[in-house]
Amino acid sequence: MPGCDCHIEAKNTAERRTLLKLLLINGVMFVVGVAGGIVADSTALVADSLDMLADASVYALSLFAVGKAAQHKQRAAMLSGLFQIALAGMVVVDVIRRFVGGSVPESGWMMAIALLALLVNSYGLYLLSKHRKDGVHMHASWIFTQNDVIANLSVIVAGGLVVLLNSRLPDLIAGFAIASLVIWGGVSILQEARREKAARGHGSA
């Protein structure tokens, strides 16, 4: 039918379904990760769970932006980037606190929960692979989920090193590395959102 936007609406519907699935999955994994991080006394696991919370916020903001104008998508991406950076700052504070007076974490809990999170995030990456070029809001979700997979792997490695070395340092290093990765992802999205805003400004000039 001439003038029909059915294909656009179908694409928007597919994006919404993907983001809603990821939002629910990451919300559940955040609760599981925080509980596990507390039980295991693991900074890396807490950092990983906060990263899941940040991702849930990214998916929620991206879900809000689906089908809306480019400026709404750009704002959603900027908000998600800022939220990521703020949460990463909290993790850095926790790393410092545990470095001063922390104990050796429970490596078994670390690796088990990180492995579960890795499976979940790998599935999320698969879902997003079809939409990663559908706007800055979806690309933000893609970048953050990629970072999650790397973070999950780092927690698993840290758990193994905790066993081998009987030291809390691998956990602290992994927590700091995850925070740094999250900050890098947030800054990358802010830069991309600003570039898109500038390009839109030049286009309307």
LODO-603375 format. One record per residue (C-alpha): residue in three letters; z, x, y. Coordinates in steps of 0.2 Angstrom, whole numbers, padded with zeros to 4 digits, always signed. Example, Ala and Ser with C-alpha at 12.3 -4.5 7.8 and 13.67 -1.06 7.14 Angstrom:
ALA+0039+0062-0022
SER+0036+0068-0005
end
This chain:
MET+0000+0000+0000
PRO-0005+0007+0017
GLY+0010+0012+0028
CYS+0022+0011+0013
ASP+0036+0023+0013
CYS+0041+0019-0005
HIS+0039+0038-0010
ILE+0051+0043+0004
GLU+0064+0030-0001
ALA+0062+0035-0020
LYS+0065+0053-0014
ASN+0081+0048-0004
THR+0087+0038-0019
ALA+0085+0053-0030
GLU+0094+0064-0018
ARG+0109+0052-0016
ARG+0111+0050-0035
THR+0111+0069-0037
LEU+0124+0072-0023
LEU+0135+0058-0029
LYS+0136+0065-0046
LEU+0140+0082-0039
LEU+0153+0075-0027
LEU+0162+0067-0041
ILE+0161+0082-0053
ASN+0167+0094-0039
GLY+0181+0082-0034
VAL+0188+0082-0052
MET+0186+0100-0054
PHE+0195+0104-0038
VAL+0211+0095-0045
VAL+0209+0103-0062
GLY+0207+0120-0053
VAL+0221+0119-0042
ALA+0233+0113-0056
GLY+0227+0127-0066
GLY+0229+0140-0052
ILE+0247+0135-0049
VAL+0251+0135-0068
ALA+0242+0152-0070
ASP+0249+0159-0054
SER+0231+0165-0050
THR+0224+0168-0033
ALA+0206+0169-0039
LEU+0208+0152-0048
VAL+0215+0144-0032
ALA+0201+0151-0022
ASP+0188+0145-0035
SER+0196+0127-0034
LEU+0196+0127-0015
ASP+0178+0132-0016
MET+0175+0117-0026
LEU+0183+0106-0013
ALA+0172+0114+0000
ASP+0157+0110-0011
ALA+0163+0092-0012
SER+0163+0091+0007
VAL+0146+0099+0007
TYR+0139+0085-0005
ALA+0148+0072+0005
LEU+0140+0077+0021
SER+0123+0080+0013
LEU+0125+0062+0006
PHE+0128+0056+0023
ALA+0113+0065+0030
VAL+0100+0058+0016
GLY+0087+0048+0024
LYS+0093+0052+0042
ALA+0084+0061+0056
ALA+0083+0080+0056
GLN+0097+0082+0069
HIS+0109+0073+0057
LYS+0105+0084+0043
GLN+0107+0099+0054
ARG+0124+0093+0060
ALA+0129+0090+0042
ALA+0124+0107+0037
MET+0134+0115+0052
LEU+0150+0105+0048
SER+0149+0110+0029
GLY+0147+0129+0034
LEU+0162+0128+0046
PHE+0172+0120+0033
GLN+0168+0133+0020
ILE+0173+0147+0032
ALA+0190+0138+0036
LEU+0194+0136+0018
ALA+0189+0154+0014
GLY+0201+0160+0028
MET+0215+0151+0019
VAL+0211+0160+0003
VAL+0212+0177+0012
VAL+0230+0172+0018
ASP+0235+0168+0001
VAL+0228+0185-0006
ILE+0239+0194+0007
ARG+0254+0184+0002
ARG+0252+0187-0016
PHE+0248+0205-0014
VAL+0265+0207-0005
GLY+0275+0197-0018
GLY+0265+0190-0032
SER+0266+0192-0051
VAL+0253+0195-0065
PRO+0244+0179-0068
GLU+0241+0170-0084
SER+0224+0177-0089
GLY+0221+0164-0103
TRP+0222+0149-0091
MET+0211+0159-0078
MET+0197+0162-0090
ALA+0197+0144-0098
ILE+0197+0134-0082
ALA+0184+0146-0074
LEU+0173+0144-0090
LEU+0174+0125-0088
ALA+0170+0127-0069
LEU+0155+0138-0074
LEU+0148+0125-0085
VAL+0150+0111-0072
ASN+0142+0122-0058
SER+0127+0127-0070
TYR+0124+0109-0072
GLY+0125+0106-0053
LEU+0113+0120-0050
TYR+0101+0112-0063
LEU+0102+0095-0054
LEU+0099+0103-0036
SER+0085+0114-0042
LYS+0073+0099-0039
HIS+0079+0095-0021
ARG+0083+0112-0014
LYS+0068+0112-0002
ASP+0071+0094+0004
GLY+0079+0099+0020
VAL+0093+0110+0026
HIS+0107+0098+0020
MET+0100+0100+0002
HIS+0097+0119+0004
ALA+0115+0120+0009
SER+0121+0112-0007
TRP+0110+0124-0017
ILE+0117+0139-0009
PHE+0135+0134-0011
THR+0132+0129-0029
GLN+0124+0146-0032
ASN+0139+0154-0025
ASP+0150+0144-0036
VAL+0142+0151-0052
ILE+0145+0169-0046
ALA+0163+0164-0041
ASN+0166+0157-0058
LEU+0159+0172-0067
SER+0170+0184-0056
VAL+0186+0174-0061
ILE+0182+0176-0080
VAL+0179+0195-0077
ALA+0195+0196-0067
GLY+0205+0187-0081
GLY+0199+0199-0094
LEU+0204+0214-0083
VAL+0221+0206-0080
VAL+0223+0207-0099
LEU+0217+0225-0100
LEU+0226+0232-0085
ASN+0242+0221-0085
SER+0240+0220-0067
ARG+0238+0207-0053
LEU+0225+0217-0043
PRO+0210+0211-0052
ASP+0215+0193-0048
LEU+0218+0197-0030
ILE+0201+0207-0029
ALA+0192+0192-0036
GLY+0201+0180-0024
PHE+0196+0190-0009
ALA+0178+0192-0016
ILE+0176+0173-0018
ALA+0183+0171+0000
SER+0170+0183+0006
LEU+0156+0175-0003
VAL+0161+0158+0004
ILE+0161+0165+0021
TRP+0144+0173+0019
GLY+0137+0156+0012
GLY+0145+0147+0027
VAL+0138+0159+0040
SER+0121+0158+0031
ILE+0120+0139+0033
LEU+0126+0140+0051
GLN+0112+0152+0055
GLU+0099+0142+0045
ALA+0105+0126+0054
ARG+0103+0135+0071
ARG+0086+0141+0067
GLU+0080+0123+0062
LYS+0088+0116+0078
ALA+0079+0130+0089
ALA+0062+0126+0080
ARG+0064+0108+0083
GLY+0068+0111+0101
HIS+0052+0122+0103
GLY+0042+0109+0094
SER+0047+0095+0106
ALA+0044+0107+0121
end
